[in-house]
Structure formats: structure tokens, C-alpha cells
Amino acid sequence: MNKVLLGIISGVVLGALDGSTAWLAPEARAKMIPIMIGATMKGIVVGLIVGFFARRVRSLPLGVLFGLGVDFILAFLVASHEHSHYLNIVLAGTIQGGVLGYITQRWGFQGEASAPH
């Protein structure tokens, strides 16, 4: 699977998993649907960005660091509106970005799938 598509699909799965952890905070249970949608959308965006980066740069360490950085920035923006769970949001998002960076570098192939000529 190409790196961009792999990043998007992995972003959906990891974003939904990240959003589902809100169940652990009893006061967030009433907002589970918007939290899961938001986390999944953030996962898609990060997966897309990390996938394009992985297509350009062939380095596992740089891919992981880039994923950490991109998701840290987006998680920071999300968490700036939620003061009570700031550390949990930023930490979980940052880890998600690192995992996305790893997945796209490790298992994605370079470029688009090509049909035989």
C-alpha cells in the first residue's frame, strides 16, 4: 500500500482508538461522539501529512520524529481548549503521531501503485 493511503487508513484507526479513550474520563462520556469524530479527523489529517512526508523522506527516525511533531502541534491546539485533561490529550496525540510515522515509513511503499505496461 502506498505511504499516503497507509497513513490515512492508519490515522482513522488510531484516531478512533485515541478518541475512544475518552471513555476513561467519566466527565467526557457525554461528549464521546464529538470526541471520537474529532480524534478520527485529526488522525486522518496527521496520517495524510505524515504519508506525504514519508513519500519524500526515506528515514524511519525522521518519519517518527516528524509524526511526533505534527501530532504534537495538532494535539496542542485541541488541548488548549480543554484545560482539565491537557496532558492526556497532548501525550496521547503525540504518541499517535509517532506510531503513524513509524507505520508509514516501515510498511508503506514508495509512490503510487503502477499497472504493468
TAURNOR-V652455 format. One line per field, one symbol per residue. phi: phi as a letter, one per 40 degrees, with the letter a starting at -180 (. if undefined). A space follows every 10 residues. Layout:
phi=???
//
This chain:
phi=.ccccccccc cccccccccc ccdcbdcccc bdcccccccc ccccccdccc ccccccbbac cccccccdcc cccccccccc cbccbdcccc cccccdcccc ccccccbcbc gccbccc
//
